[in-house]
Amino acid sequence: MGAKPAIAESVARSALVEAMRAGDSVRGLTSPNPPVGAVILNAEGEIVGVGATQPPGSAHAEIMALRAAGERARGGTAVVTLEPCNHTGRTGPCSQALIAAGIAAVDYLHADPNPVATGGAAALAAAGLKVRQVSAPDAAGVSDALIPWLLSVREQRPHVTLKFAQTLDGFTAAIDGTSQWITGTQARQWVHADRARRDAIIIGTGTAFADDPSLTARYPDGSLSEHQPRRVVIGRRDLTAAGDVARNLRRLGYEQYPSVEEALVGLYAEGARDVLVEGGAGLASAFLEADLVDAISAYVAPVLLGAGRGVLDRALVQTLALAPRFHRVETIALGEDVLIEYAR
Ligand SMILES: NC(=O)c1ccc[n+]([C@@H]2O[C@H](COP(=O)([O-])OP(=O)(O)OC[C@H]3O[C@@H](n4cnc5c(N)ncnc54)[C@H](OP(=O)(O)O)[C@@H]3O)[C@@H](O)[C@H]2O)c1
């Protein structure tokens, strides 16, 4: 195992951006496994393989990237968004596959928090590979697809994003209850693309009755995305005894849970790691009161109502100093609207 010249830092960083993009491209398709991306560079630092996690039971990202690279992997570098696994689950350990392929160095972004899979970095180093943990690049438009999964391992529940569309003055519906459509076409298309990356969409019974939503992920032409998230309703009211309401959910199928906590326990047990709460105000307030909101996607439209229904339906605190605060992660212009993404 002679001393290999390290690849240039700029090469390593752009390979990491590629690996992050590859991981991001399979969000929604891998749960309960993480959406990992991997890039193989040959000994000269050229990209010779890109891979991403396949659906559960199929190949991990490193294996896909190694397959694409073939013999060109020998003496090269693997750049991976998650520490290569070291255990034999439904697939063999990725650390051993990297060693067998003759990889000389491994860069990884996140350490594996999963107690059964951890130890990959140590196994690789013990086999003589140059292993290092690298930090996330500060590149615009590259998101870290592993954040929800990492939280789900830590908290043993799905990562929760609260999504709402509001007017400039903070309302989600007019006083007559009309709320379609506050935002424009681009924002609504973005919402559908976002749904296709989630494991479940959650609403309260109030929204199920009021809006008769389908909770499907659709392309701009109206056709269904390949991946459809689970449709979940929280509340005790019986949708099946509701006569002429919630017809779409009854037609398409849904799961119902009597409480926020039971929903998260049940969904986690069924493999969901990344869920989107789409309201309404009662359910949004319940998630915030339970301190179970990890991220917020706020779509803000240049519309003013003066009065109407708010994003939340009750006070969370009595004084500002006690209010939960989030930090801004990204701001995305969508036509006349703006999507602001926040994290706890
Ligand atoms: N602009 C937007 O982004 C947006 C998004 C969604 C909805 N909306 C609007 O919001 C309105 C509906 O809001 P809403 O507040 O009436 O209804 P909601 O929040 O959808 O549902 C409220 C119901 O959720 C259940 N629930 C809430 N907290 C719970 C908890 N901690 N445990 C168990 N169940 C809980 C209860 O169901 P049970 O009573 O059955 O037990 C409660 O009655 C609609 O008009 C809709 O158009 C707007």
The ligand as an SDF file (V2000), in Angstrom:
LIG
                    3D

 48 52  0  0  0  0  0  0  0  0999 V2000
  -52.9750   27.2420    3.7000 N   0  0  0  0  0  0  0  0  0  0  0  0
  -52.5390   26.1180    4.2010 C   0  0  0  0  0  0  0  0  0  0  0  0
  -51.3320   25.8650    4.2100 O   0  0  0  0  0  0  0  0  0  0  0  0
  -53.4900   25.0990    4.7570 C   0  0  0  0  0  0  0  0  0  0  0  0
  -53.0530   23.7860    4.9280 C   0  0  0  0  0  0  0  0  0  0  0  0
  -53.9320   22.8600    5.4580 C   0  0  0  0  0  0  0  0  0  0  0  0
  -55.1940   23.2460    5.8310 C   0  0  0  0  0  0  0  0  0  0  0  0
  -55.6020   24.5130    5.6490 N   0  0  0  0  0  0  0  0  0  0  0  0
  -56.9530   24.9090    6.0630 C   0  0  0  0  0  0  0  0  0  0  0  0
  -57.0850   24.6490    7.4440 O   0  0  0  0  0  0  0  0  0  0  0  0
  -58.4310   24.3250    7.7330 C   0  0  0  0  0  0  0  0  0  0  0  0
  -58.4790   23.1030    8.6610 C   0  0  0  0  0  0  0  0  0  0  0  0
  -57.7990   23.3990    9.8610 O   0  0  0  0  0  0  0  0  0  0  0  0
  -58.3390   22.8590   11.2530 P   0  0  0  0  0  0  0  0  0  0  0  0
  -57.4900   23.4740   12.2940 O   0  0  0  0  0  0  0  0  0  0  0  0
  -59.8130   23.0520   11.2680 O   0  0  0  0  0  0  0  0  0  0  0  0
  -58.1430   21.3080   11.0940 O   0  0  0  0  0  0  0  0  0  0  0  0
  -56.8650   20.3280   11.2100 P   0  0  0  0  0  0  0  0  0  0  0  0
  -55.7730   20.9700   11.9480 O   0  0  0  0  0  0  0  0  0  0  0  0
  -56.6190   19.7730    9.8690 O   0  0  0  0  0  0  0  0  0  0  0  0
  -57.5180   19.1860   12.0490 O   0  0  0  0  0  0  0  0  0  0  0  0
  -57.8860   19.4150   13.3820 C   0  0  0  0  0  0  0  0  0  0  0  0
  -58.1540   18.0530   13.9750 C   0  0  0  0  0  0  0  0  0  0  0  0
  -56.9360   17.3410   14.0630 O   0  0  0  0  0  0  0  0  0  0  0  0
  -57.0050   16.4910   15.1770 C   0  0  0  0  0  0  0  0  0  0  0  0
  -55.9590   16.8650   16.1180 N   0  0  0  0  0  0  0  0  0  0  0  0
  -55.3610   18.0550   16.2840 C   0  0  0  0  0  0  0  0  0  0  0  0
  -54.4890   17.9830   17.2810 N   0  0  0  0  0  0  0  0  0  0  0  0
  -54.4860   16.7170   17.7240 C   0  0  0  0  0  0  0  0  0  0  0  0
  -53.7970   16.0260   18.7220 C   0  0  0  0  0  0  0  0  0  0  0  0
  -52.8710   16.6120   19.4960 N   0  0  0  0  0  0  0  0  0  0  0  0
  -54.0850   14.7250   18.9010 N   0  0  0  0  0  0  0  0  0  0  0  0
  -55.0100   14.1350   18.1610 C   0  0  0  0  0  0  0  0  0  0  0  0
  -55.7200   14.7390   17.1870 N   0  0  0  0  0  0  0  0  0  0  0  0
  -55.4360   16.0180   16.9820 C   0  0  0  0  0  0  0  0  0  0  0  0
  -58.3400   16.6900   15.8240 C   0  0  0  0  0  0  0  0  0  0  0  0
  -59.1820   15.7260   15.2130 O   0  0  0  0  0  0  0  0  0  0  0  0
  -60.4740   15.0780   15.9140 P   0  0  0  0  0  0  0  0  0  0  0  0
  -61.3440   16.2170   16.2790 O   0  0  0  0  0  0  0  0  0  0  0  0
  -61.0040   14.2180   14.8220 O   0  0  0  0  0  0  0  0  0  0  0  0
  -59.9820   14.2520   17.0630 O   0  0  0  0  0  0  0  0  0  0  0  0
  -58.6900   18.0750   15.3680 C   0  0  0  0  0  0  0  0  0  0  0  0
  -60.0560   18.3350   15.3900 O   0  0  0  0  0  0  0  0  0  0  0  0
  -59.0910   24.0670    6.4130 C   0  0  0  0  0  0  0  0  0  0  0  0
  -59.9940   25.1180    6.1500 O   0  0  0  0  0  0  0  0  0  0  0  0
  -57.9780   24.0580    5.4200 C   0  0  0  0  0  0  0  0  0  0  0  0
  -58.3840   24.6050    4.1840 O   0  0  0  0  0  0  0  0  0  0  0  0
  -54.7810   25.4550    5.1240 C   0  0  0  0  0  0  0  0  0  0  0  0
  1  2  1  0
  2  3  2  0
  2  4  1  0
  4  5  1  0
  4 48  2  0
  5  6  2  0
  6  7  1  0
  7  8  2  0
  8  9  1  0
  8 48  1  0
  9 10  1  0
  9 46  1  0
 10 11  1  0
 11 12  1  0
 11 44  1  0
 12 13  1  0
 13 14  1  0
 14 15  2  0
 14 16  1  0
 14 17  1  0
 17 18  1  0
 18 19  2  0
 18 20  1  0
 18 21  1  0
 21 22  1  0
 22 23  1  0
 23 24  1  0
 23 42  1  0
 24 25  1  0
 25 26  1  0
 25 36  1  0
 26 27  1  0
 26 35  1  0
 27 28  2  0
 28 29  1  0
 29 30  1  0
 29 35  2  0
 30 31  1  0
 30 32  2  0
 32 33  1  0
 33 34  2  0
 34 35  1  0
 36 37  1  0
 36 42  1  0
 37 38  1  0
 38 39  2  0
 38 40  1  0
 38 41  1  0
 42 43  1  0
 44 45  1  0
 44 46  1  0
 46 47  1  0
M  CHG  2   8   1  16  -1
M  END
$$$$
